[in-house]
């Protein structure tokens, strides 16, 4: 199966709104490994919602599928009622959320169910990123890229790299009595890959190569297109669902960190 073949290949490139001239600096690599115990080879959701007033209360309306913030402001749930409950419950147990590939098989970070649509769409997002960055048409299938873009293939790659892809930096603004998301960032970091692996097969960085790594010209062109047209890429269904799950996760972390009664809110949602 093509999707199975993709899982075996995995991602060894990257995109994002980082510098298009080099990869991730060693100190940033250390932080990634400290958090995930290896380099994620997939998609993760990070960060806490920014732009909300201090939360003193949050209630939920099933009829409107929206939250009331501090008794007066509204925020529309970006997911279904059931999905948001899963996200909030998972993040109250473990701050990690995302997927990675180990020995060609998907593994879940955190407590979301591996069979949930949210996790499946993260894997689909990872698959599409592989198609864009490797210029493999069969990974993209019938997906039309913004502006009809045709990805470029780096045929003479000198340093293998792993793609650490994260949806983060969720920012919100008030519009009358409603909070709306105004920004999120698909940030993917290029990390030179070591031949060594963790005990369970996880990917490790080559810190020496990360000091001298320079991005391939074809990678740079693909990355610049993704960076420039990020808002259009986020309209592709799998990307849109992953971005929405990241938005819900960012808001759920804000609820959790505000020391509100998450169990009471979960009762309202369920």
N, C-alpha and C positions, 0 to 999 in steps of 0.2 A: 504494500500500500504506500502511496506517495507520502501521506502524513507520517506513517511509521518511518519511512526513509528520512524524512526531515528530522524526526526526533533523534535518529542515529547520527545525523550530520551535526545537529545543534547549531548554535550561533557562534561564529568566531569573528564577528565584526561589531560595529557600533554606529549609533547616530546620536543626534541631540543638539542641545544648545550649549555645548562646551566648545572649546577651541577646535577648529577644524585642522589644526596643524600638528597636534600631538595628543597623546593619550592621557590617562589619569596619573597624577603625581603619586610617588610612593607613599606619602603620608595619607593620602585619600584611600589608597589601596588597603593600607593597614586598617583603616576605619571600616571598610567594607568587610574584610575578613573577620574583624572583631565582632561585627554584628551578625554575620551569617555563617561564620566558621569555615567558609570557603567563598569562592566567587560565584554568585548566582549566574547561571547560564539560562536566563529566561526573562521573566517580567516580575517586578515587585512593586508594591504600593507603599509609599512612605509619606510621612509628614502629617501635620495637624492643621486644620482649617485656620486661616488667617483672615481677619477683617470683621469678625463677629464682636459685638460688645461682650463684656464679661457675662457668662451664663449664670443666671440665678435660678432659672426654671426652664424646663423643656417638656411640653406635652405633645401628644400625637392625635391626629384626627384620621380615623380609618376612611371616612367618607371622602375626604380630600387628599388623602395620602400625603399629608404635610405636617410639619412641626410648627408649634407656636413657641417662640423664643421670648422669655421674660414677660410673658403675658400679653404681648402686643405685636411682635414681628413674626412674619411667616417665612417658612423655608420649605420649599417643595422637595420631597424625598426623590432623589435621582434614581432610585431602584424600586422594586416592588416591596410591599410591606414585609413579606417573608424574607426577602433577600437582605433588607436592612437589619432585621432582627438577627440573622445569621452573622452579619458583619460585626454588629455591636457585641454580640455574645462572644464571638471569636476574639475580638480585640481586648475584651475584659480578661481573657485568659492568657493571651500571647500577643505582643505588639507586632510580630512579624506577619506579613501577608503577601503571598505571591507564589510563583512556581519556578522551578529550576529543572534542568535536565541532568541526570546522573546516569552514565552508561546508557545513554539514549532513551531513558525512561523518565517521565515527568514525576517530580516530587513536589509536595505542597509545603510551603512555609506557613506556620501558624495553624489555626484550627478550623479553617474553612474546609468543607467536605470536598474531596477530590472529584466527586461526581456532580458538583454544583455547576450551573451554567456560567457563573462568574469565573470559576477556575477554567472551565473549558474555553471561554472567550479569551482569557489571558494566554492560554496555549495557542489559540488561533492568532492572536496578536503577535506572539513570538514567531509563529510560522510565517506570517506576512512580512515581518521585519527581515527574516532570513531571505525571503524572495526579493525584497527591495535591495538588500545589501549585497547579496551574492549574485544578483541578476539572474536568478533561476526562475524562468517563467512558470514552471510547473508548480512552484510554491505559491505563486500569485493566482494561478488558475484564471478565473474570469474577472478578477478585481482590476478596475481601472484606476490608475494612479492620477493624482492631480496634474492637470495640464497634459495628460497623455504621456507622462514621463517614462522613459525607458532607462532603467538602472544600468550602471556601468560595471563591468566585471574586472576585478583586479587579478590579472593572470600571473603576475610575478610577485606574489606576496612573499616578503622576506622574513617577517616575524609573525608567528601565529598569535592571535589575540582572541580574548573572550569578550562578549558583549554583556555588560551589566546594565540592564535597562530598567528604569524606574519612572513611574508616574508620581510627581511630587509638586510641591509649591502651589497648593490649592489656595487661591485668594478669592475673597467674596466682598461684595459691596452692597450697601443699602440702596434700594430704589423704592421710594415711598415707604410702605410697610413690609417690604419683602427683601430678603437676602437672596442674591443670585451669584453664582460662580462667574467670575470675570477672567480667570486665568488658571491654567495648570501647565505643567512643564513635563514633556517627555524627554527625560534626561538619560542618555545612554553613554556609558563611559567605556572607552577602549582600554583593555588591560592585557598586556602581554602574558601569555600563558606558559606556565611551567610544565615540564614533563612529569613532575611529581603530582600526586593526588592525595586527598585525605583518605582515611581508613575506609570510608564508605564510597569512595570513588569521586568525591567532590573535586572541583577545579581549584587549583592554587595559582597564584601570580608568580611571575618571574620579575622580581624587584630590580634586578640589575638591568634587564632589558627595558624596563619601564622608564629608566633614566634617559635612555637614548632613542626610544621609539618615536618614529615620525610616521604619520598616517599616509597610506597609499593615495595617490592622486584620484583614483577611481572612487575610493571610499569617501574622500573629501567631497567629491562632486555629489555623490548620493546623499551624504550627510547634509550638505548645504541645501539640497532640495527639500529634504525632510524638515530642516530647520525653518526655511523660508515659508514653506507651505504647511506648517504644523496644524493650523486651524482646519485646513482642508483634509489632511490625513485623519484628523480626529473625527471626521464625519463618516469614515469607513466603518461599517457596523461593528466589527470586532474591536477596533480602536475605541469607538464611541462607548461600547459597553465597559471596556476596561477603564476608560477615563471616568465613567460614571461610578464604577465600583471604587475607584480611588477617591472620588469625591465623597462618597458615603463613608469610606474609611477615615478620611480626614475629619469629617464632622463627628463620627463616632469617637475618635480619639479626643476631640475637644470635649465632648460630653463626659467621657471617662476621666479626663484630667481635671475637669471642673468640679470633680467630687460630687456630682449629682447622683441620684439614686437610679442607677442603670437598671436594676431589677424591676423597679416600679415602672420605668419607661417601657421595658420589654413586655410587661404585662399589658400595657395599653396597646402596644403594637400587635401583640399576638391575639 
